[in-house]
Amino acid sequence: MSSSINNGISKYTSTITEKFGEHVESINEANRNEMHITLRQLDSAPRICEYIYSEFHGRLSTIVCSDERRVANGRFMLRYVFSMSDDGNDVFIVVTAKIDQHNSSFPSIALQIPAAFLYEREINDMFGLTPQGNPDVRPLVLHEDWPSGAFPLRKDFDISTKMPREHKEYRFTKVEGEGVCEIPVGPVHAGIIEPGHFRFSILGEHIVNLETRLFYTHKGIEKLAENRSLEETLLLAERISGDESVANSTAYCQAVEKIAQSSLPRRAEQLRVVYAEMERIYNHLGTLAGISTDVGYAYGSARLNILKERMMRLNETVTGSRLLFGVNRIGGVAVDVSDEVGKTFIEIMNDVQQDFEAVIALLKTKSSFIDRLRNTGVIPRKAAKELSIVGVAARCAGLDIDVRRDHSYAAYSGLRIDPHHDSPRSVTKYRIEMQKRVGDALSRFEVRVDEVKDSMNIIEKVLRNLSEGEIRATVPQENLKPYSHGLGYAESHRGETMHWLMLGENKNIFRYKVRTASFCNWPIIEQAVMNDIIPDFPLVNKSLDLSYSGNDL
């Protein structure tokens, strides 16, 4: 462990011990950058979590619940994971609370930390543990036809069980008043997209309330992973959301590698960066094309989609997969890049970049295009912070969050990942400009444009300085001990992705918890559309680039 990380953890340890020593059972360091605080009593969790949130400025990254009744003296375990990157430390604080199997509830922290409200509803659905004090305990993952008393992530739930259906009704929020109308949209849509239900309340043309209902494509990924081998679960991780295959597989592999205390070859770390940035480029191009479609500018959309297609063909040329499946392996990568392929890669990418800059220059001259984006879908900075949103959506609301920099992994620690990263002065200027952004669709458009260019610069820099050597290391099997656990993470094109993993017997999966960027970011769309008009909703939705599949695990 580096001295900087030791210093960071030491600072938090001394403060927590001094203030909450009587409530803390133990404080341990693990996996290079994780500080684990185990509590004596469940009731202490809200006070300590609120202190970390308000005094340490910790950002709630995820809440992990696991059924450890068979291995932890009949208890469920809650782990509140906070990112401490605001202090410039690569540290995660994990607050662990125990729930006795005879206790069916736990104290909510949602009123103090609003980002917790969806996690707590998810835990209520999947484990049958009620968050006492959370004002909204309606079903989230399990829809109204799911029978009462069946909790899929408990260990005694058999995945092969054929569940009977119940007839219940979901209670949407009702907005009443003179002239207020309600418009239901979905869950089945006219376009070729996955299902999601949107319940609008409007006054005239203006949206006064939006409530989303998701999880129509819930796949049971976390349950499917139970008792599977590490390699089998890697295939599941890649397929959580097809356009985030590299981000999810990177986060998963990283969790395993941290548990195993495995070091990757330098070349493998560099190639993970290349593949991650390739994924970022083609997805950002697709989103920019979608934005152009939703403002009615078909020419711009066609040009950008052509560039996306060229990048996806380049993906296939380099890795054998248009969606970059199969590039990651535990201990490194499966696909190498030869010098010849690297040169061709750079040439094609530079051609794409020239065409991209020409298209963007054209779009910026179209006042009808810019006017549709400006001040549309504004995300209030306060709401963005309280809901712990991530990625482009967060950066456009003035939150300087990027896991590639804040908790560097692979070969990112040697790279500047801010757009216009050619000098420290220009980085500072960029961050000042970020603070001025209003969080609208135009901001999200501009940031994606910058990130496409930045990703291309990163790829070229890495390929021109690619180290010699192996692309995969042998993972020390003796370190993969039963009930050891680790946290993996990556910055997808949508934002921070978190994977938490606990091993069981025989090095199989005991518990696998995934939180993609979409889970954090879907709630913000309800804030972003306020006072916009209904025709703006598709544009706001596309500018946020939210995933149904990536949310509906």
C-alpha positions as CSV (number, residue, x, y, z in Angstrom):
1,M,0.0,0.0,0.0
2,S,1.4,3.4,-0.9
3,S,2.1,6.0,1.8
4,S,-0.5,8.4,0.4
5,I,-3.2,5.8,0.8
6,N,-1.9,4.9,4.3
7,N,-2.0,8.5,5.3
8,G,-5.6,8.9,4.0
9,I,-6.9,5.9,5.8
10,S,-5.0,6.8,9.0
11,K,-6.6,10.2,9.0
12,Y,-10.1,8.8,8.8
13,T,-9.3,6.0,11.3
14,S,-8.1,8.4,14.0
15,T,-11.2,10.7,13.6
16,I,-13.7,7.8,13.6
17,T,-12.1,6.2,16.6
18,E,-12.1,9.4,18.6
19,K,-15.7,10.3,17.8
20,F,-17.4,6.9,17.5
21,G,-15.0,4.5,19.3
22,E,-17.6,3.0,21.6
23,H,-19.8,2.2,18.6
24,V,-17.0,0.6,16.5
25,E,-16.1,-3.1,16.8
26,S,-13.1,-2.9,14.4
27,I,-11.4,-0.9,11.7
28,N,-9.4,-2.7,9.1
29,E,-7.6,-1.9,5.9
30,A,-8.0,-4.2,2.9
31,N,-7.4,-4.5,-0.8
32,R,-5.1,-1.5,-1.1
33,N,-7.7,1.3,-0.7
34,E,-10.6,0.0,1.4
35,M,-11.2,1.0,5.0
36,H,-13.7,-1.2,6.7
37,I,-15.5,0.0,9.8
38,T,-17.5,-2.8,11.5
39,L,-20.2,-1.5,14.0
40,R,-21.2,-3.1,17.3
41,Q,-24.8,-2.1,16.9
42,L,-27.0,-1.7,13.8
43,D,-28.6,1.5,15.2
44,S,-25.2,3.3,15.0
45,A,-25.1,3.1,11.2
46,P,-27.2,6.3,10.4
47,R,-25.0,8.5,12.7
48,I,-21.7,7.3,11.4
49,C,-22.8,7.3,7.7
50,E,-24.2,10.8,8.1
51,Y,-20.9,11.9,9.6
52,I,-18.9,10.5,6.8
53,Y,-21.3,12.1,4.3
54,S,-21.4,15.5,5.8
55,E,-18.1,16.0,7.6
56,F,-15.8,13.9,5.3
57,H,-17.8,14.8,2.2
58,G,-18.0,11.1,1.3
59,R,-20.1,10.2,-1.7
60,L,-22.3,7.2,-1.3
61,S,-21.2,4.9,-4.1
62,T,-23.3,1.8,-3.3
63,I,-25.0,-0.2,-0.5
64,V,-24.3,-3.9,-0.5
65,C,-26.7,-6.3,1.4
66,S,-25.7,-10.0,1.7
67,D,-27.3,-13.0,3.3
68,E,-24.5,-14.3,5.5
69,R,-26.7,-16.2,8.0
70,R,-24.9,-19.4,7.4
71,V,-21.4,-18.0,7.8
72,A,-21.8,-14.9,10.1
73,N,-23.8,-16.3,13.1
74,G,-27.2,-15.9,11.6
75,R,-26.9,-12.4,10.2
76,F,-27.5,-10.3,7.2
77,M,-24.8,-7.8,6.5
78,L,-25.1,-4.2,5.2
79,R,-22.1,-2.5,3.8
80,Y,-22.3,1.3,3.0
81,V,-19.6,2.2,0.5
82,F,-18.4,5.8,0.4
83,S,-15.9,7.3,-2.1
84,M,-13.6,9.7,-0.4
85,S,-12.1,11.3,-3.6
86,D,-13.1,14.8,-2.6
87,D,-10.2,14.9,-0.2
88,G,-7.8,13.8,-3.0
89,N,-7.5,10.3,-1.4
90,D,-7.9,7.1,-3.3
91,V,-9.9,5.6,-0.4
92,F,-13.3,3.9,0.0
93,I,-14.8,3.8,3.5
94,V,-17.0,0.8,4.0
95,V,-19.3,0.9,7.0
96,T,-20.5,-2.6,7.9
97,A,-23.6,-3.2,10.0
98,K,-25.1,-6.5,11.1
99,I,-28.7,-7.4,11.0
100,D,-29.8,-10.4,13.2
101,Q,-31.9,-12.9,11.2
102,H,-34.8,-12.4,13.7
103,N,-34.9,-8.7,12.8
104,S,-36.7,-7.9,9.6
105,S,-35.8,-4.2,9.5
106,F,-32.9,-1.7,9.6
107,P,-32.7,2.1,10.2
108,S,-33.0,4.1,7.0
109,I,-30.4,6.7,6.1
110,A,-32.4,8.1,3.1
111,L,-33.6,11.3,4.8
112,Q,-30.0,12.2,5.7
113,I,-28.4,10.8,2.5
114,P,-31.0,10.9,-0.3
115,A,-28.9,8.7,-2.7
116,A,-29.7,5.8,-0.3
117,F,-33.4,5.7,-1.0
118,L,-33.3,3.4,-4.1
119,Y,-30.7,1.1,-2.5
120,E,-33.0,0.7,0.5
121,R,-36.0,-0.1,-1.7
122,E,-34.0,-2.6,-3.6
123,I,-32.9,-4.3,-0.3
124,N,-36.5,-4.4,0.8
125,D,-37.5,-6.2,-2.4
126,M,-34.6,-8.7,-2.6
127,F,-34.0,-9.5,1.0
128,G,-37.3,-8.7,2.8
129,L,-35.5,-6.2,5.1
130,T,-37.6,-3.0,5.6
131,P,-35.8,0.3,5.9
132,Q,-37.5,2.0,8.9
133,G,-37.8,5.7,8.3
134,N,-37.7,5.6,4.5
135,P,-40.8,7.4,3.3
136,D,-41.1,5.3,0.1
137,V,-41.0,1.5,0.5
138,R,-43.0,0.7,-2.6
139,P,-41.6,-2.2,-4.8
140,L,-38.7,-1.2,-7.0
141,V,-37.2,-4.3,-8.6
142,L,-40.1,-6.8,-8.1
143,H,-43.2,-5.7,-9.8
144,E,-46.7,-5.9,-8.5
145,D,-47.4,-9.4,-9.8
146,W,-44.5,-10.8,-7.7
147,P,-45.9,-12.8,-4.6
148,S,-45.4,-11.4,-1.1
149,G,-42.9,-13.1,1.1
150,A,-40.5,-14.3,-1.6
151,F,-37.1,-12.7,-1.5
152,P,-34.8,-13.7,-4.4
153,L,-31.4,-12.9,-2.9
154,R,-31.8,-14.8,0.3
155,K,-29.8,-18.0,0.2
156,D,-32.8,-20.2,0.9
157,F,-34.5,-19.0,-2.3
158,D,-34.1,-21.5,-5.1
159,I,-33.5,-19.9,-8.5
160,S,-35.4,-22.6,-10.3
161,T,-38.6,-21.8,-8.4
162,K,-41.7,-21.1,-10.6
163,M,-43.3,-18.1,-8.9
164,P,-47.1,-17.7,-8.9
165,R,-48.4,-14.3,-10.0
166,E,-50.5,-12.0,-7.8
167,H,-52.7,-9.2,-9.0
168,K,-51.8,-6.0,-7.3
169,E,-51.6,-2.4,-8.4
170,Y,-48.6,-0.1,-8.2
171,R,-49.3,3.3,-6.5
172,F,-48.0,6.1,-8.7
173,T,-47.8,9.6,-7.2
174,K,-51.0,11.5,-7.9
175,V,-50.7,15.2,-8.8
176,E,-54.0,17.0,-8.5
177,G,-55.1,20.4,-9.3
178,E,-57.1,22.4,-11.8
179,G,-55.9,21.8,-15.4
180,V,-53.4,19.0,-14.4
181,C,-53.5,16.0,-16.8
182,E,-51.7,12.7,-16.6
183,I,-50.0,11.0,-19.6
184,P,-48.7,7.4,-19.3
185,V,-45.9,6.5,-21.7
186,G,-44.7,2.9,-22.0
187,P,-43.6,0.4,-20.9
188,V,-43.9,-0.7,-24.5
189,H,-42.5,2.0,-26.9
190,A,-42.9,2.6,-30.6
191,G,-39.1,2.6,-31.1
192,I,-36.9,-0.5,-30.8
193,I,-35.9,0.1,-27.2
194,E,-36.3,-1.7,-24.0
195,P,-39.4,-1.2,-21.8
196,G,-39.7,1.5,-19.2
197,H,-42.8,3.3,-17.9
198,F,-43.0,7.1,-17.6
199,R,-45.9,8.7,-15.8
200,F,-46.1,12.5,-16.7
201,S,-48.3,15.0,-14.9
202,I,-48.6,18.1,-17.0
203,L,-50.2,21.6,-16.8
204,G,-50.8,22.7,-20.3
205,E,-47.6,21.6,-22.1
206,H,-45.3,21.9,-19.1
207,I,-44.2,18.9,-17.1
208,V,-44.9,19.4,-13.4
209,N,-44.1,15.8,-12.3
210,L,-42.5,12.7,-13.8
211,E,-42.4,9.3,-12.2
212,T,-40.4,6.5,-13.7
213,R,-41.0,2.7,-13.4
214,L,-38.3,0.4,-14.5
215,F,-37.0,-3.2,-14.0
216,Y,-39.2,-4.6,-16.7
217,T,-36.1,-6.4,-18.1
218,H,-34.8,-7.6,-14.7
219,K,-32.5,-10.5,-15.5
220,G,-31.5,-11.8,-12.1
221,I,-27.8,-11.4,-12.7
222,E,-26.8,-11.3,-9.1
223,K,-28.8,-14.5,-8.3
224,L,-27.4,-16.2,-11.5
225,A,-23.9,-15.5,-10.3
226,E,-24.3,-17.5,-7.0
227,N,-22.2,-20.6,-6.9
228,R,-20.8,-20.0,-10.3
229,S,-17.1,-20.1,-11.0
230,L,-15.1,-16.8,-11.5
231,E,-14.7,-17.4,-15.2
232,E,-18.5,-18.1,-15.7
233,T,-19.3,-14.9,-13.8
234,L,-17.0,-12.9,-16.0
235,L,-19.3,-13.8,-18.9
236,L,-22.3,-12.6,-16.9
237,A,-20.6,-9.4,-16.1
238,E,-19.8,-8.6,-19.7
239,R,-23.5,-9.1,-20.6
240,I,-25.1,-6.9,-18.0
241,S,-25.4,-4.2,-20.7
242,G,-23.9,-4.9,-24.2
243,D,-22.6,-1.4,-24.7
244,E,-20.7,-1.5,-21.3
245,S,-19.0,-4.8,-21.7
246,V,-15.5,-3.5,-21.1
247,A,-16.4,-1.3,-18.1
248,N,-18.3,-4.1,-16.4
249,S,-15.7,-6.8,-17.1
250,T,-12.9,-4.5,-16.0
251,A,-14.7,-3.7,-12.7
252,Y,-15.4,-7.4,-12.1
253,C,-11.9,-8.6,-12.9
254,Q,-10.5,-5.8,-10.7
255,A,-12.5,-7.0,-7.8
256,V,-11.2,-10.6,-8.2
257,E,-7.6,-9.3,-8.7
258,K,-7.8,-7.2,-5.5
259,I,-8.9,-10.2,-3.5
260,A,-6.1,-12.3,-5.0
261,Q,-3.6,-9.5,-4.5
262,S,-2.6,-10.0,-8.1
263,S,-0.5,-7.5,-10.1
264,L,-1.2,-7.1,-13.8
265,P,1.5,-6.8,-16.4
266,R,2.0,-3.2,-17.5
267,R,1.0,-4.0,-21.1
268,A,-2.3,-5.5,-19.9
269,E,-3.0,-2.4,-17.9
270,Q,-2.4,-0.2,-20.9
271,L,-4.5,-2.4,-23.2
272,R,-7.4,-2.2,-20.7
273,V,-7.2,1.6,-21.1
274,V,-7.3,1.3,-24.9
275,Y,-10.3,-1.0,-24.9
276,A,-12.2,1.1,-22.3
277,E,-11.6,4.3,-24.4
278,M,-12.7,2.5,-27.6
279,E,-15.9,1.7,-25.8
280,R,-16.3,5.3,-24.7
281,I,-15.8,6.7,-28.2
282,Y,-18.4,4.6,-30.1
283,N,-21.0,5.1,-27.4
284,H,-20.5,8.8,-27.2
285,L,-20.8,9.0,-31.0
286,G,-24.0,7.1,-30.9
287,T,-25.5,9.4,-28.2
288,L,-24.5,12.5,-30.1
289,A,-26.2,11.0,-33.2
290,G,-29.3,10.3,-31.1
291,I,-29.4,13.9,-29.8
292,S,-29.2,15.1,-33.4
293,T,-32.1,12.8,-34.3
294,D,-34.2,14.1,-31.4
295,V,-33.9,17.7,-32.5
296,G,-34.9,16.7,-36.0
297,Y,-31.6,17.2,-37.7
298,A,-31.3,14.0,-39.7
299,Y,-28.1,15.0,-41.6
300,G,-26.1,15.4,-38.5
301,S,-27.4,12.1,-37.1
302,A,-26.5,10.3,-40.3
303,R,-22.9,11.7,-40.3
304,L,-22.4,10.8,-36.7
305,N,-23.8,7.3,-37.0
306,I,-21.4,6.7,-39.9
307,L,-18.6,7.6,-37.6
308,K,-19.9,5.3,-34.9
309,E,-20.1,2.4,-37.5
310,R,-16.5,3.1,-38.5
311,M,-15.4,2.9,-34.9
312,M,-17.4,-0.3,-34.3
313,R,-15.7,-1.9,-37.4
314,L,-12.4,-0.8,-35.9
315,N,-13.4,-2.5,-32.7
316,E,-13.9,-5.7,-34.6
317,T,-10.7,-5.4,-36.5
318,V,-8.7,-4.9,-33.3
319,T,-10.5,-7.3,-31.0
320,G,-12.7,-9.5,-33.0
321,S,-15.9,-8.1,-31.5
322,R,-17.9,-5.0,-32.5
323,L,-19.0,-4.7,-28.9
324,L,-15.6,-5.6,-27.4
325,F,-16.7,-8.8,-25.8
326,G,-14.0,-11.1,-24.6
327,V,-11.2,-8.6,-24.3
328,N,-10.8,-8.9,-20.5
329,R,-9.6,-11.8,-18.5
330,I,-8.9,-12.2,-14.8
331,G,-5.3,-11.3,-14.5
332,G,-5.1,-9.2,-17.7
333,V,-6.5,-9.2,-21.2
334,A,-7.2,-11.8,-23.9
335,V,-6.5,-9.7,-26.9
336,D,-3.1,-8.1,-27.8
337,V,-2.4,-5.3,-30.3
338,S,0.5,-5.8,-32.6
339,D,2.6,-2.8,-33.7
340,E,1.2,-3.1,-37.2
341,V,-2.4,-3.1,-36.0
342,G,-1.6,-0.2,-33.6
343,K,-0.4,1.9,-36.5
344,T,-3.5,1.1,-38.6
345,F,-5.6,1.8,-35.6
346,I,-4.1,5.3,-35.1
347,E,-4.5,6.1,-38.8
348,I,-8.2,5.2,-39.0
349,M,-8.9,6.9,-35.7
350,N,-7.2,10.1,-36.8
351,D,-9.4,10.1,-40.0
352,V,-12.5,9.6,-37.9
353,Q,-11.4,12.5,-35.6
354,Q,-11.0,14.8,-38.6
355,D,-14.5,14.0,-39.9
356,F,-15.9,14.2,-36.3
357,E,-14.6,17.7,-35.8
358,A,-16.1,18.8,-39.2
359,V,-19.5,17.4,-38.2
360,I,-19.4,19.1,-34.8
361,A,-18.3,22.4,-36.4
362,L,-21.3,22.1,-38.7
363,L,-23.8,21.4,-35.8
364,K,-22.5,24.3,-33.8
365,T,-23.4,26.7,-36.7
366,K,-27.0,25.6,-36.6
367,S,-28.9,27.9,-34.3
368,S,-32.0,25.7,-34.4
369,F,-29.9,22.8,-33.2
370,I,-28.2,24.7,-30.3
371,D,-31.4,26.5,-29.3
372,R,-33.2,23.2,-28.7
373,L,-30.4,22.0,-26.4
374,R,-29.7,25.2,-24.4
375,N,-31.6,25.3,-21.1
376,T,-33.4,22.0,-21.8
377,G,-33.2,19.2,-19.3
378,V,-31.4,21.3,-16.6
379,I,-30.0,19.3,-13.7
380,P,-29.9,21.3,-10.5
381,R,-26.4,20.9,-8.9
382,K,-27.9,20.3,-5.4
383,A,-30.1,17.5,-6.7
384,A,-27.1,16.0,-8.6
385,K,-25.0,16.0,-5.4
386,E,-27.8,14.6,-3.2
387,L,-28.6,11.8,-5.6
388,S,-24.9,11.0,-6.1
389,I,-25.2,11.0,-9.9
390,V,-22.1,10.1,-11.9
391,G,-20.5,10.4,-15.3
392,V,-21.2,13.1,-17.9
393,A,-24.5,14.0,-16.2
394,A,-22.6,14.8,-13.0
395,R,-19.8,16.7,-14.7
396,C,-22.3,18.8,-16.6
397,A,-23.9,19.8,-13.3
398,G,-20.5,21.0,-11.9
399,L,-19.5,17.8,-10.0
400,D,-15.9,17.0,-10.7
401,I,-16.2,13.1,-10.6
402,D,-14.3,10.7,-12.7
403,V,-13.2,7.3,-11.3
404,R,-10.3,7.1,-13.9
405,R,-8.7,9.9,-12.0
406,D,-10.2,9.7,-8.5
407,H,-9.6,6.0,-8.0
408,S,-7.1,5.3,-10.8
409,Y,-7.0,1.7,-12.1
410,A,-5.3,-0.1,-15.0
411,A,-2.9,2.5,-16.6
412,Y,-4.9,5.6,-15.9
413,S,-2.7,6.8,-13.1
414,G,-0.1,7.9,-15.6
415,L,-2.6,9.8,-17.8
416,R,-4.5,13.0,-17.6
417,I,-8.1,12.2,-18.4
418,D,-9.5,15.7,-18.4
419,P,-10.3,17.1,-21.8
420,H,-7.7,19.6,-23.1
421,H,-5.2,17.7,-21.0
422,D,-2.1,19.0,-22.7
423,S,-1.0,21.2,-19.8
424,P,-1.9,21.8,-16.1
425,R,-3.1,25.3,-16.9
426,S,-5.6,24.1,-19.5
427,V,-6.9,21.5,-17.1
428,T,-7.5,24.2,-14.5
429,K,-9.3,26.2,-17.1
430,Y,-11.5,23.2,-18.0
431,R,-12.4,22.7,-14.4
432,I,-13.4,26.3,-13.9
433,E,-15.5,26.1,-17.1
434,M,-17.1,22.9,-15.7
435,Q,-18.2,24.8,-12.6
436,K,-20.0,27.3,-14.8
437,R,-22.0,24.6,-16.6
438,V,-25.8,24.7,-16.0
439,G,-26.4,21.0,-16.4
440,D,-28.5,21.3,-19.5
441,A,-28.6,19.1,-22.7
442,L,-26.2,21.5,-24.4
443,S,-23.6,21.0,-21.6
444,R,-24.0,17.2,-22.0
445,F,-23.5,17.6,-25.8
446,E,-20.4,19.7,-25.3
447,V,-18.8,17.4,-22.7
448,R,-19.4,14.3,-24.9
449,V,-17.7,16.1,-27.8
450,D,-14.7,16.9,-25.5
451,E,-14.6,13.3,-24.2
452,V,-14.5,11.8,-27.7
453,K,-11.5,13.9,-28.5
454,D,-9.9,13.1,-25.2
455,S,-10.4,9.4,-25.6
456,M,-8.8,9.5,-29.0
457,N,-5.8,11.3,-27.5
458,I,-5.5,8.8,-24.7
459,I,-5.6,5.8,-27.1
460,E,-2.9,7.3,-29.3
461,K,-0.7,8.2,-26.4
462,V,-1.0,4.7,-24.9
463,L,-0.5,2.8,-28.3
464,R,2.6,4.9,-29.1
465,N,4.1,4.0,-25.7
466,L,2.9,0.4,-25.3
467,S,5.2,-1.6,-23.1
468,E,6.6,-4.9,-24.1
469,G,5.8,-8.1,-22.2
470,E,2.9,-10.4,-21.3
471,I,-0.7,-9.5,-21.4
472,R,-1.9,-11.8,-18.6
473,A,-0.6,-12.8,-15.2
474,T,-1.2,-15.9,-13.2
475,V,-3.6,-15.1,-10.4
476,P,-2.4,-16.5,-7.0
477,Q,-5.1,-19.1,-6.2
478,E,-4.0,-19.4,-2.5
479,N,-5.2,-15.8,-1.9
480,L,-8.8,-16.6,-3.1
481,K,-10.0,-17.5,0.4
482,P,-13.6,-18.3,1.3
483,Y,-15.6,-15.2,2.2
484,S,-12.9,-12.8,1.3
485,H,-14.3,-9.8,-0.6
486,G,-13.3,-6.9,-2.8
487,L,-14.5,-3.8,-4.6
488,G,-14.0,-3.3,-8.3
489,Y,-14.8,-0.1,-10.3
490,A,-14.5,1.5,-13.7
491,E,-15.6,4.6,-15.5
492,S,-18.0,3.6,-18.3
493,H,-19.2,6.1,-20.8
494,R,-22.1,6.6,-18.5
495,G,-20.1,7.0,-15.3
496,E,-18.9,5.1,-12.3
497,T,-19.6,1.4,-12.2
498,M,-19.2,-0.5,-9.0
499,H,-18.9,-4.3,-8.5
500,W,-18.6,-5.9,-5.1
501,L,-17.7,-9.6,-4.9
502,M,-17.5,-12.1,-2.0
503,L,-16.1,-15.6,-2.6
504,G,-17.6,-18.7,-1.2
505,E,-16.3,-22.3,-0.9
506,N,-14.3,-23.7,-3.8
507,K,-13.5,-20.2,-5.1
508,N,-17.1,-19.8,-6.4
509,I,-19.2,-16.7,-6.1
510,F,-21.0,-16.3,-2.7
511,R,-22.4,-12.8,-3.4
512,Y,-22.0,-10.5,-6.4
513,K,-23.4,-7.0,-6.2
514,V,-23.4,-4.7,-9.2
515,R,-24.3,-1.0,-9.4
516,T,-23.9,0.6,-12.8
517,A,-24.1,4.3,-13.6
518,S,-27.7,4.0,-14.8
519,F,-28.9,3.0,-11.4
520,C,-27.6,6.3,-10.0
521,N,-28.6,8.4,-12.9
522,W,-32.2,7.3,-13.7
523,P,-33.7,9.3,-10.8
524,I,-32.3,12.6,-12.0
525,I,-34.4,12.5,-15.2
526,E,-37.4,13.2,-13.0
527,Q,-35.7,16.5,-11.9
528,A,-34.2,17.3,-15.3
529,V,-37.6,17.5,-17.1
530,M,-39.3,19.7,-14.6
531,N,-41.0,22.7,-16.4
532,D,-39.8,21.4,-19.8
533,I,-42.5,20.4,-22.3
534,I,-43.4,16.9,-23.3
535,P,-41.8,17.1,-26.8
536,D,-38.4,17.8,-25.0
537,F,-38.5,14.5,-23.1
538,P,-36.9,12.3,-25.8
539,L,-34.1,14.8,-26.1
540,V,-33.5,15.0,-22.4
541,N,-33.6,11.2,-22.1
542,K,-31.1,10.8,-25.0
543,S,-28.8,13.4,-23.7
544,L,-28.5,11.5,-20.4
545,D,-27.8,8.2,-22.2
546,L,-29.5,6.0,-19.6
547,S,-29.6,2.2,-20.0
548,Y,-32.6,0.0,-19.2
549,S,-30.6,-3.2,-19.3
550,G,-27.7,-1.7,-17.2
551,N,-30.3,-0.7,-14.6
552,D,-32.5,-3.8,-14.6
553,L,-30.0,-6.3,-13.4
